[in-house]
């Protein structure tokens, strides 16, 4: 058996024999998905959607990075 196969079997049989752990991992997975969806919707608005070409998007990003704020 090579190393990759042994590592796979270790995790596969470890997760397969869990009882409470499966439920906890499911809860963690659901929480992570919900958190990322909420962050995406409310905090990370697509600011570059109005620009059609990659060059226009790049120009806007460079402008925002190099313009000094007062």
mmCIF file of the N, C-alpha and C atoms, coordinates in Angstrom:
data_MODEL
# 
_entry.id   MODEL 
# 
loop_
_atom_site.group_PDB 
_atom_site.id 
_atom_site.type_symbol 
_atom_site.label_atom_id 
_atom_site.label_alt_id 
_atom_site.label_comp_id 
_atom_site.label_asym_id 
_atom_site.label_entity_id 
_atom_site.label_seq_id 
_atom_site.pdbx_PDB_ins_code 
_atom_site.Cartn_x 
_atom_site.Cartn_y 
_atom_site.Cartn_z 
_atom_site.occupancy 
_atom_site.B_iso_or_equiv 
_atom_site.pdbx_formal_charge 
_atom_site.auth_seq_id 
_atom_site.auth_comp_id 
_atom_site.auth_asym_id 
_atom_site.auth_atom_id 
_atom_site.pdbx_PDB_model_num 
ATOM 1   N N  . UNK A 1 1  ? 0.839   -1.189 0.000   1.00 0.00 ? 1  UNK A N  1 
ATOM 2   C CA . UNK A 1 1  ? 0.000   0.000  0.000   1.00 0.00 ? 1  UNK A CA 1 
ATOM 3   C C  . UNK A 1 1  ? 0.883   1.252  0.000   1.00 0.00 ? 1  UNK A C  1 
ATOM 4   N N  . UNK A 1 2  ? 0.546   2.179  -0.845  1.00 0.00 ? 2  UNK A N  1 
ATOM 5   C CA . UNK A 1 2  ? 1.320   3.416  -0.839  1.00 0.00 ? 2  UNK A CA 1 
ATOM 6   C C  . UNK A 1 2  ? 0.765   4.372  0.216   1.00 0.00 ? 2  UNK A C  1 
ATOM 7   N N  . UNK A 1 3  ? 1.458   5.457  0.408   1.00 0.00 ? 3  UNK A N  1 
ATOM 8   C CA . UNK A 1 3  ? 1.116   6.409  1.459   1.00 0.00 ? 3  UNK A CA 1 
ATOM 9   C C  . UNK A 1 3  ? -0.258  7.048  1.225   1.00 0.00 ? 3  UNK A C  1 
ATOM 10  N N  . UNK A 1 4  ? -0.524  7.424  0.002   1.00 0.00 ? 4  UNK A N  1 
ATOM 11  C CA . UNK A 1 4  ? -1.799  8.076  -0.300  1.00 0.00 ? 4  UNK A CA 1 
ATOM 12  C C  . UNK A 1 4  ? -2.984  7.163  0.000   1.00 0.00 ? 4  UNK A C  1 
ATOM 13  N N  . UNK A 1 5  ? -2.862  5.903  -0.345  1.00 0.00 ? 5  UNK A N  1 
ATOM 14  C CA . UNK A 1 5  ? -3.939  4.947  -0.078  1.00 0.00 ? 5  UNK A CA 1 
ATOM 15  C C  . UNK A 1 5  ? -4.115  4.722  1.422   1.00 0.00 ? 5  UNK A C  1 
ATOM 16  N N  . UNK A 1 6  ? -3.032  4.675  2.156   1.00 0.00 ? 6  UNK A N  1 
ATOM 17  C CA . UNK A 1 6  ? -3.128  4.487  3.609   1.00 0.00 ? 6  UNK A CA 1 
ATOM 18  C C  . UNK A 1 6  ? -3.790  5.689  4.276   1.00 0.00 ? 6  UNK A C  1 
ATOM 19  N N  . UNK A 1 7  ? -3.437  6.889  3.823   1.00 0.00 ? 7  UNK A N  1 
ATOM 20  C CA . UNK A 1 7  ? -4.058  8.100  4.382   1.00 0.00 ? 7  UNK A CA 1 
ATOM 21  C C  . UNK A 1 7  ? -5.550  8.112  4.067   1.00 0.00 ? 7  UNK A C  1 
ATOM 22  N N  . UNK A 1 8  ? -5.915  7.763  2.829   1.00 0.00 ? 8  UNK A N  1 
ATOM 23  C CA . UNK A 1 8  ? -7.324  7.722  2.444   1.00 0.00 ? 8  UNK A CA 1 
ATOM 24  C C  . UNK A 1 8  ? -8.091  6.725  3.306   1.00 0.00 ? 8  UNK A C  1 
ATOM 25  N N  . UNK A 1 9  ? -7.546  5.536  3.462   1.00 0.00 ? 9  UNK A N  1 
ATOM 26  C CA . UNK A 1 9  ? -8.229  4.515  4.272   1.00 0.00 ? 9  UNK A CA 1 
ATOM 27  C C  . UNK A 1 9  ? -8.353  4.946  5.732   1.00 0.00 ? 9  UNK A C  1 
ATOM 28  N N  . UNK A 1 10 ? -7.328  5.615  6.249   1.00 0.00 ? 10 UNK A N  1 
ATOM 29  C CA . UNK A 1 10 ? -7.365  6.109  7.625   1.00 0.00 ? 10 UNK A CA 1 
ATOM 30  C C  . UNK A 1 10 ? -8.564  7.028  7.843   1.00 0.00 ? 10 UNK A C  1 
ATOM 31  N N  . UNK A 1 11 ? -8.705  8.023  6.957   1.00 0.00 ? 11 UNK A N  1 
ATOM 32  C CA . UNK A 1 11 ? -9.813  8.961  7.107   1.00 0.00 ? 11 UNK A CA 1 
ATOM 33  C C  . UNK A 1 11 ? -11.153 8.321  6.753   1.00 0.00 ? 11 UNK A C  1 
ATOM 34  N N  . UNK A 1 12 ? -11.186 7.480  5.736   1.00 0.00 ? 12 UNK A N  1 
ATOM 35  C CA . UNK A 1 12 ? -12.428 6.846  5.329   1.00 0.00 ? 12 UNK A CA 1 
ATOM 36  C C  . UNK A 1 12 ? -13.000 5.983  6.448   1.00 0.00 ? 12 UNK A C  1 
ATOM 37  N N  . UNK A 1 13 ? -12.196 5.113  7.014   1.00 0.00 ? 13 UNK A N  1 
ATOM 38  C CA . UNK A 1 13 ? -12.694 4.241  8.077   1.00 0.00 ? 13 UNK A CA 1 
ATOM 39  C C  . UNK A 1 13 ? -12.912 5.011  9.378   1.00 0.00 ? 13 UNK A C  1 
ATOM 40  N N  . UNK A 1 14 ? -12.147 6.071  9.590   1.00 0.00 ? 14 UNK A N  1 
ATOM 41  C CA . UNK A 1 14 ? -12.355 6.911  10.768  1.00 0.00 ? 14 UNK A CA 1 
ATOM 42  C C  . UNK A 1 14 ? -13.711 7.597  10.734  1.00 0.00 ? 14 UNK A C  1 
ATOM 43  N N  . UNK A 1 15 ? -14.054 8.187  9.588   1.00 0.00 ? 15 UNK A N  1 
ATOM 44  C CA . UNK A 1 15 ? -15.356 8.854  9.474   1.00 0.00 ? 15 UNK A CA 1 
ATOM 45  C C  . UNK A 1 15 ? -16.496 7.844  9.416   1.00 0.00 ? 15 UNK A C  1 
ATOM 46  N N  . UNK A 1 16 ? -16.228 6.691  8.860   1.00 0.00 ? 16 UNK A N  1 
ATOM 47  C CA . UNK A 1 16 ? -17.271 5.677  8.745   1.00 0.00 ? 16 UNK A CA 1 
ATOM 48  C C  . UNK A 1 16 ? -17.687 5.148  10.116  1.00 0.00 ? 16 UNK A C  1 
ATOM 49  N N  . UNK A 1 17 ? -16.743 5.059  11.039  1.00 0.00 ? 17 UNK A N  1 
ATOM 50  C CA . UNK A 1 17 ? -17.052 4.497  12.355  1.00 0.00 ? 17 UNK A CA 1 
ATOM 51  C C  . UNK A 1 17 ? -17.543 5.539  13.355  1.00 0.00 ? 17 UNK A C  1 
ATOM 52  N N  . UNK A 1 18 ? -17.637 6.803  12.951  1.00 0.00 ? 18 UNK A N  1 
ATOM 53  C CA . UNK A 1 18 ? -18.126 7.852  13.861  1.00 0.00 ? 18 UNK A CA 1 
ATOM 54  C C  . UNK A 1 18 ? -19.631 7.727  14.056  1.00 0.00 ? 18 UNK A C  1 
ATOM 55  N N  . UNK A 1 19 ? -20.084 8.087  15.255  1.00 0.00 ? 19 UNK A N  1 
ATOM 56  C CA . UNK A 1 19 ? -21.519 8.177  15.503  1.00 0.00 ? 19 UNK A CA 1 
ATOM 57  C C  . UNK A 1 19 ? -21.912 9.628  15.730  1.00 0.00 ? 19 UNK A C  1 
ATOM 58  N N  . UNK A 1 20 ? -21.442 10.206 16.803  1.00 0.00 ? 20 UNK A N  1 
ATOM 59  C CA . UNK A 1 20 ? -21.751 11.601 17.114  1.00 0.00 ? 20 UNK A CA 1 
ATOM 60  C C  . UNK A 1 20 ? -20.975 12.523 16.193  1.00 0.00 ? 20 UNK A C  1 
ATOM 61  N N  . UNK A 1 21 ? -19.793 12.113 15.782  1.00 0.00 ? 21 UNK A N  1 
ATOM 62  C CA . UNK A 1 21 ? -18.944 12.950 14.944  1.00 0.00 ? 21 UNK A CA 1 
ATOM 63  C C  . UNK A 1 21 ? -19.575 13.312 13.620  1.00 0.00 ? 21 UNK A C  1 
ATOM 64  N N  . UNK A 1 22 ? -20.330 12.392 13.026  1.00 0.00 ? 22 UNK A N  1 
ATOM 65  C CA . UNK A 1 22 ? -20.992 12.684 11.753  1.00 0.00 ? 22 UNK A CA 1 
ATOM 66  C C  . UNK A 1 22 ? -21.986 13.826 11.909  1.00 0.00 ? 22 UNK A C  1 
ATOM 67  N N  . UNK A 1 23 ? -22.732 13.795 12.979  1.00 0.00 ? 23 UNK A N  1 
ATOM 68  C CA . UNK A 1 23 ? -23.706 14.856 13.229  1.00 0.00 ? 23 UNK A CA 1 
ATOM 69  C C  . UNK A 1 23 ? -23.003 16.183 13.459  1.00 0.00 ? 23 UNK A C  1 
ATOM 70  N N  . UNK A 1 24 ? -21.921 16.165 14.213  1.00 0.00 ? 24 UNK A N  1 
ATOM 71  C CA . UNK A 1 24 ? -21.189 17.397 14.475  1.00 0.00 ? 24 UNK A CA 1 
ATOM 72  C C  . UNK A 1 24 ? -20.575 17.959 13.193  1.00 0.00 ? 24 UNK A C  1 
ATOM 73  N N  . UNK A 1 25 ? -20.007 17.100 12.354  1.00 0.00 ? 25 UNK A N  1 
ATOM 74  C CA . UNK A 1 25 ? -19.453 17.566 11.083  1.00 0.00 ? 25 UNK A CA 1 
ATOM 75  C C  . UNK A 1 25 ? -20.544 18.126 10.185  1.00 0.00 ? 25 UNK A C  1 
ATOM 76  N N  . UNK A 1 26 ? -21.731 17.534 10.202  1.00 0.00 ? 26 UNK A N  1 
ATOM 77  C CA . UNK A 1 26 ? -22.838 18.045 9.409   1.00 0.00 ? 26 UNK A CA 1 
ATOM 78  C C  . UNK A 1 26 ? -23.248 19.435 9.890   1.00 0.00 ? 26 UNK A C  1 
ATOM 79  N N  . UNK A 1 27 ? -23.304 19.633 11.191  1.00 0.00 ? 27 UNK A N  1 
ATOM 80  C CA . UNK A 1 27 ? -23.645 20.943 11.746  1.00 0.00 ? 27 UNK A CA 1 
ATOM 81  C C  . UNK A 1 27 ? -22.586 21.970 11.364  1.00 0.00 ? 27 UNK A C  1 
ATOM 82  N N  . UNK A 1 28 ? -21.320 21.592 11.464  1.00 0.00 ? 28 UNK A N  1 
ATOM 83  C CA . UNK A 1 28 ? -20.235 22.508 11.103  1.00 0.00 ? 28 UNK A CA 1 
ATOM 84  C C  . UNK A 1 28 ? -20.324 22.877 9.623   1.00 0.00 ? 28 UNK A C  1 
ATOM 85  N N  . UNK A 1 29 ? -20.578 21.905 8.774   1.00 0.00 ? 29 UNK A N  1 
ATOM 86  C CA . UNK A 1 29 ? -20.686 22.153 7.335   1.00 0.00 ? 29 UNK A CA 1 
ATOM 87  C C  . UNK A 1 29 ? -21.845 23.096 7.017   1.00 0.00 ? 29 UNK A C  1 
ATOM 88  N N  . UNK A 1 30 ? -22.973 22.875 7.648   1.00 0.00 ? 30 UNK A N  1 
ATOM 89  C CA . UNK A 1 30 ? -24.133 23.741 7.417   1.00 0.00 ? 30 UNK A CA 1 
ATOM 90  C C  . UNK A 1 30 ? -23.835 25.166 7.876   1.00 0.00 ? 30 UNK A C  1 
ATOM 91  N N  . UNK A 1 31 ? -23.191 25.307 9.041   1.00 0.00 ? 31 UNK A N  1 
ATOM 92  C CA . UNK A 1 31 ? -22.857 26.639 9.545   1.00 0.00 ? 31 UNK A CA 1 
ATOM 93  C C  . UNK A 1 31 ? -21.898 27.364 8.616   1.00 0.00 ? 31 UNK A C  1 
ATOM 94  N N  . UNK A 1 32 ? -20.910 26.668 8.100   1.00 0.00 ? 32 UNK A N  1 
ATOM 95  C CA . UNK A 1 32 ? -19.938 27.299 7.203   1.00 0.00 ? 32 UNK A CA 1 
ATOM 96  C C  . UNK A 1 32 ? -20.611 27.750 5.918   1.00 0.00 ? 32 UNK A C  1 
ATOM 97  N N  . UNK A 1 33 ? -21.469 26.926 5.367   1.00 0.00 ? 33 UNK A N  1 
ATOM 98  C CA . UNK A 1 33 ? -22.177 27.298 4.137   1.00 0.00 ? 33 UNK A CA 1 
ATOM 99  C C  . UNK A 1 33 ? -23.065 28.516 4.381   1.00 0.00 ? 33 UNK A C  1 
ATOM 100 N N  . UNK A 1 34 ? -23.792 28.527 5.477   1.00 0.00 ? 34 UNK A N  1 
ATOM 101 C CA . UNK A 1 34 ? -24.665 29.663 5.785   1.00 0.00 ? 34 UNK A CA 1 
ATOM 102 C C  . UNK A 1 34 ? -23.848 30.926 5.998   1.00 0.00 ? 34 UNK A C  1 
ATOM 103 N N  . UNK A 1 35 ? -22.760 30.831 6.737   1.00 0.00 ? 35 UNK A N  1 
ATOM 104 C CA . UNK A 1 35 ? -21.936 32.012 7.009   1.00 0.00 ? 35 UNK A CA 1 
ATOM 105 C C  . UNK A 1 35 ? -21.380 32.577 5.712   1.00 0.00 ? 35 UNK A C  1 
ATOM 106 N N  . UNK A 1 36 ? -20.856 31.729 4.827   1.00 0.00 ? 36 UNK A N  1 
ATOM 107 C CA . UNK A 1 36 ? -20.297 32.238 3.585   1.00 0.00 ? 36 UNK A CA 1 
ATOM 108 C C  . UNK A 1 36 ? -21.373 32.814 2.673   1.00 0.00 ? 36 UNK A C  1 
ATOM 109 N N  . UNK A 1 37 ? -22.546 32.223 2.668   1.00 0.00 ? 37 UNK A N  1 
ATOM 110 C CA . UNK A 1 37 ? -23.632 32.776 1.851   1.00 0.00 ? 37 UNK A CA 1 
ATOM 111 C C  . UNK A 1 37 ? -24.047 34.144 2.367   1.00 0.00 ? 37 UNK A C  1 
ATOM 112 N N  . UNK A 1 38 ? -24.176 34.293 3.656   1.00 0.00 ? 38 UNK A N  1 
ATOM 113 C CA . UNK A 1 38 ? -24.557 35.584 4.236   1.00 0.00 ? 38 UNK A CA 1 
ATOM 114 C C  . UNK A 1 38 ? -23.480 36.626 3.988   1.00 0.00 ? 38 UNK A C  1 
ATOM 115 N N  . UNK A 1 39 ? -22.212 36.247 4.172   1.00 0.00 ? 39 UNK A N  1 
ATOM 116 C CA . UNK A 1 39 ? -21.131 37.192 3.907   1.00 0.00 ? 39 UNK A CA 1 
ATOM 117 C C  . UNK A 1 39 ? -21.119 37.621 2.448   1.00 0.00 ? 39 UNK A C  1 
ATOM 118 N N  . UNK A 1 40 ? -21.332 36.680 1.573   1.00 0.00 ? 40 UNK A N  1 
ATOM 119 C CA . UNK A 1 40 ? -21.318 36.986 0.137   1.00 0.00 ? 40 UNK A CA 1 
ATOM 120 C C  . UNK A 1 40 ? -22.450 37.941 -0.231  1.00 0.00 ? 40 UNK A C  1 
ATOM 121 N N  . UNK A 1 41 ? -23.631 37.701 0.295   1.00 0.00 ? 41 UNK A N  1 
ATOM 122 C CA . UNK A 1 41 ? -24.796 38.511 -0.069  1.00 0.00 ? 41 UNK A CA 1 
ATOM 123 C C  . UNK A 1 41 ? -24.724 39.914 0.519   1.00 0.00 ? 41 UNK A C  1 
ATOM 124 N N  . UNK A 1 42 ? -24.379 40.026 1.802   1.00 0.00 ? 42 UNK A N  1 
ATOM 125 C CA . UNK A 1 42 ? -24.485 41.309 2.476   1.00 0.00 ? 42 UNK A CA 1 
ATOM 126 C C  . UNK A 1 42 ? -23.205 42.126 2.530   1.00 0.00 ? 42 UNK A C  1 
ATOM 127 N N  . UNK A 1 43 ? -22.046 41.495 2.452   1.00 0.00 ? 43 UNK A N  1 
ATOM 128 C CA . UNK A 1 43 ? -20.814 42.234 2.660   1.00 0.00 ? 43 UNK A CA 1 
ATOM 129 C C  . UNK A 1 43 ? -19.936 42.348 1.415   1.00 0.00 ? 43 UNK A C  1 
ATOM 130 N N  . UNK A 1 44 ? -19.966 41.380 0.534   1.00 0.00 ? 44 UNK A N  1 
ATOM 131 C CA . UNK A 1 44 ? -19.107 41.400 -0.643  1.00 0.00 ? 44 UNK A CA 1 
ATOM 132 C C  . UNK A 1 44 ? -19.947 41.602 -1.895  1.00 0.00 ? 44 UNK A C  1 
ATOM 133 N N  . UNK A 1 45 ? -20.328 42.836 -2.113  1.00 0.00 ? 45 UNK A N  1 
ATOM 134 C CA . UNK A 1 45 ? -21.137 43.154 -3.282  1.00 0.00 ? 45 UNK A CA 1 
ATOM 135 C C  . UNK A 1 45 ? -20.225 43.194 -4.510  1.00 0.00 ? 45 UNK A C  1 
ATOM 136 N N  . UNK A 1 46 ? -20.702 42.708 -5.630  1.00 0.00 ? 46 UNK A N  1 
ATOM 137 C CA . UNK A 1 46 ? -19.876 42.692 -6.846  1.00 0.00 ? 46 UNK A CA 1 
ATOM 138 C C  . UNK A 1 46 ? -19.710 44.097 -7.427  1.00 0.00 ? 46 UNK A C  1 
ATOM 139 N N  . UNK A 1 47 ? -18.644 44.791 -7.022  1.00 0.00 ? 47 UNK A N  1 
ATOM 140 C CA . UNK A 1 47 ? -18.433 46.185 -7.420  1.00 0.00 ? 47 UNK A CA 1 
ATOM 141 C C  . UNK A 1 47 ? -17.990 46.314 -8.870  1.00 0.00 ? 47 UNK A C  1 
ATOM 142 N N  . UNK A 1 48 ? -17.432 45.271 -9.447  1.00 0.00 ? 48 UNK A N  1 
ATOM 143 C CA . UNK A 1 48 ? -16.907 45.366 -10.808 1.00 0.00 ? 48 UNK A CA 1 
ATOM 144 C C  . UNK A 1 48 ? -17.884 44.827 -11.851 1.00 0.00 ? 48 UNK A C  1 
ATOM 145 N N  . UNK A 1 49 ? -19.114 44.609 -11.481 1.00 0.00 ? 49 UNK A N  1 
ATOM 146 C CA . UNK A 1 49 ? -20.098 44.045 -12.403 1.00 0.00 ? 49 UNK A CA 1 
ATOM 147 C C  . UNK A 1 49 ? -20.411 45.008 -13.551 1.00 0.00 ? 49 UNK A C  1 
ATOM 148 N N  . UNK A 1 50 ? -20.310 46.312 -13.313 1.00 0.00 ? 50 UNK A N  1 
ATOM 149 C CA . UNK A 1 50 ? -20.680 47.302 -14.323 1.00 0.00 ? 50 UNK A CA 1 
ATOM 150 C C  . UNK A 1 50 ? -19.657 47.418 -15.446 1.00 0.00 ? 50 UNK A C  1 
ATOM 151 N N  . UNK A 1 51 ? -18.467 46.899 -15.239 1.00 0.00 ? 51 UNK A N  1 
ATOM 152 C CA . UNK A 1 51 ? -17.414 47.006 -16.248 1.00 0.00 ? 51 UNK A CA 1 
ATOM 153 C C  . UNK A 1 51 ? -17.432 45.761 -17.132 1.00 0.00 ? 51 UNK A C  1 
ATOM 154 N N  . UNK A 1 52 ? -17.414 45.971 -18.427 1.00 0.00 ? 52 UNK A N  1 
ATOM 155 C CA . UNK A 1 52 ? -17.593 44.872 -19.379 1.00 0.00 ? 52 UNK A CA 1 
ATOM 156 C C  . UNK A 1 52 ? -16.305 44.107 -19.672 1.00 0.00 ? 52 UNK A C  1 
ATOM 157 N N  . UNK A 1 53 ? -15.204 44.822 -19.846 1.00 0.00 ? 53 UNK A N  1 
ATOM 158 C CA . UNK A 1 53 ? -13.967 44.167 -20.275 1.00 0.00 ? 53 UNK A CA 1 
ATOM 159 C C  . UNK A 1 53 ? -13.014 43.992 -19.090 1.00 0.00 ? 53 UNK A C  1 
ATOM 160 N N  . UNK A 1 54 ? -12.132 43.016 -19.167 1.00 0.00 ? 54 UNK A N  1 
ATOM 161 C CA . UNK A 1 54 ? -11.138 42.846 -18.106 1.00 0.00 ? 54 UNK A CA 1 
ATOM 162 C C  . UNK A 1 54 ? -10.206 44.056 -17.978 1.00 0.00 ? 54 UNK A C  1 
ATOM 163 N N  . UNK A 1 55 ? -9.953  44.740 -19.090 1.00 0.00 ? 55 UNK A N  1 
ATOM 164 C CA . UNK A 1 55 ? -9.093  45.924 -19.043 1.00 0.00 ? 55 UNK A CA 1 
ATOM 165 C C  . UNK A 1 55 ? -9.754  47.043 -18.245 1.00 0.00 ? 55 UNK A C  1 
ATOM 166 N N  . UNK A 1 56 ? -11.049 47.218 -18.417 1.00 0.00 ? 56 UNK A N  1 
ATOM 167 C CA . UNK A 1 56 ? -11.772 48.247 -17.670 1.00 0.00 ? 56 UNK A CA 1 
ATOM 168 C C  . UNK A 1 56 ? -11.793 47.911 -16.181 1.00 0.00 ? 56 UNK A C  1 
ATOM 169 N N  . UNK A 1 57 ? -11.963 46.636 -15.866 1.00 0.00 ? 57 UNK A N  1 
ATOM 170 C CA . UNK A 1 57 ? -11.935 46.214 -14.463 1.00 0.00 ? 57 UNK A CA 1 
ATOM 171 C C  . UNK A 1 57 ? -10.563 46.438 -13.858 1.00 0.00 ? 57 UNK A C  1 
ATOM 172 N N  . UNK A 1 58 ? -9.522  46.090 -14.612 1.00 0.00 ? 58 UNK A N  1 
ATOM 173 C CA . UNK A 1 58 ? -8.157  46.281 -14.120 1.00 0.00 ? 58 UNK A CA 1 
ATOM 174 C C  . UNK A 1 58 ? -7.861  47.758 -13.908 1.00 0.00 ? 58 UNK A C  1 
ATOM 175 N N  . UNK A 1 59 ? -8.306  48.597 -14.820 1.00 0.00 ? 59 UNK A N  1 
ATOM 176 C CA . UNK A 1 59 ? -8.091  50.042 -14.686 1.00 0.00 ? 59 UNK A CA 1 
ATOM 177 C C  . UNK A 1 59 ? -8.780  50.585 -13.434 1.00 0.00 ? 59 UNK A C  1 
ATOM 178 N N  . UNK A 1 60 ? -9.972  50.121 -13.162 1.00 0.00 ? 60 UNK A N  1 
ATOM 179 C CA . UNK A 1 60 ? -10.709 50.569 -11.966 1.00 0.00 ? 60 UNK A CA 1 
ATOM 180 C C  . UNK A 1 60 ? -10.001 50.128 -10.686 1.00 0.00 ? 60 UNK A C  1 
ATOM 181 N N  . UNK A 1 61 ? -9.494  48.905 -10.665 1.00 0.00 ? 61 UNK A N  1 
ATOM 182 C CA . UNK A 1 61 ? -8.783  48.411 -9.489  1.00 0.00 ? 61 UNK A CA 1 
ATOM 183 C C  . UNK A 1 61 ? -7.499  49.203 -9.275  1.00 0.00 ? 61 UNK A C  1 
ATOM 184 N N  . UNK A 1 62 ? -6.747  49.441 -10.347 1.00 0.00 ? 62 UNK A N  1 
ATOM 185 C CA . UNK A 1 62 ? -5.506  50.220 -10.228 1.00 0.00 ? 62 UNK A CA 1 
ATOM 186 C C  . UNK A 1 62 ? -5.803  51.624 -9.750  1.00 0.00 ? 62 UNK A C  1 
ATOM 187 N N  . UNK A 1 63 ? -6.864  52.198 -10.263 1.00 0.00 ? 63 UNK A N  1 
ATOM 188 C CA . UNK A 1 63 ? -7.255  53.550 -9.847  1.00 0.00 ? 63 UNK A CA 1 
ATOM 189 C C  . UNK A 1 63 ? -7.578  53.596 -8.350  1.00 0.00 ? 63 UNK A C  1 
ATOM 190 N N  . UNK A 1 64 ? -8.296  52.593 -7.864  1.00 0.00 ? 64 UNK A N  1 
ATOM 191 C CA . UNK A 1 64 ? -8.635  52.556 -6.443  1.00 0.00 ? 64 UNK A CA 1 
ATOM 192 C C  . UNK A 1 64 ? -7.413  52.305 -5.565  1.00 0.00 ? 64 UNK A C  1 
ATOM 193 N N  . UNK A 1 65 ? -6.466  51.540 -6.053  1.00 0.00 ? 65 UNK A N  1 
ATOM 194 C CA . UNK A 1 65 ? -5.280  51.240 -5.256  1.00 0.00 ? 65 UNK A CA 1 
ATOM 195 C C  . UNK A 1 65 ? -4.289  52.376 -5.212  1.00 0.00 ? 65 UNK A C  1 
ATOM 196 N N  . UNK A 1 66 ? -4.207  53.142 -6.274  1.00 0.00 ? 66 UNK A N  1 
ATOM 197 C CA . UNK A 1 66 ? -3.180  54.195 -6.358  1.00 0.00 ? 66 UNK A CA 1 
ATOM 198 C C  . UNK A 1 66 ? -3.662  55.593 -6.013  1.00 0.00 ? 66 UNK A C  1 
ATOM 199 N N  . UNK A 1 67 ? -4.949  55.799 -5.919  1.00 0.00 ? 67 UNK A N  1 
ATOM 200 C CA . UNK A 1 67 ? -5.475  57.123 -5.567  1.00 0.00 ? 67 UNK A CA 1 
ATOM 201 C C  . UNK A 1 67 ? -5.385  57.305 -4.064  1.00 0.00 ? 67 UNK A C  1 
ATOM 202 N N  . UNK A 1 68 ? -4.680  58.368 -3.611  1.00 0.00 ? 68 UNK A N  1 
ATOM 203 C CA . UNK A 1 68 ? -4.568  58.587 -2.170  1.00 0.00 ? 68 UNK A CA 1 
ATOM 204 C C  . UNK A 1 68 ? -5.889  59.061 -1.564  1.00 0.00 ? 68 UNK A C  1 
ATOM 205 N N  . UNK A 1 69 ? -6.168  58.603 -0.383  1.00 0.00 ? 69 UNK A N  1 
ATOM 206 C CA . UNK A 1 69 ? -7.378  59.018 0.336   1.00 0.00 ? 69 UNK A CA 1 
ATOM 207 C C  . UNK A 1 69 ? -7.024  60.178 1.257   1.00 0.00 ? 69 UNK A C  1 
ATOM 208 N N  . UNK A 1 70 ? -7.949  61.116 1.413   1.00 0.00 ? 70 UNK A N  1 
ATOM 209 C CA . UNK A 1 70 ? -7.698  62.268 2.290   1.00 0.00 ? 70 UNK A CA 1 
ATOM 210 C C  . UNK A 1 70 ? -8.087  62.005 3.689   1.00 0.00 ? 70 UNK A C  1 
# 
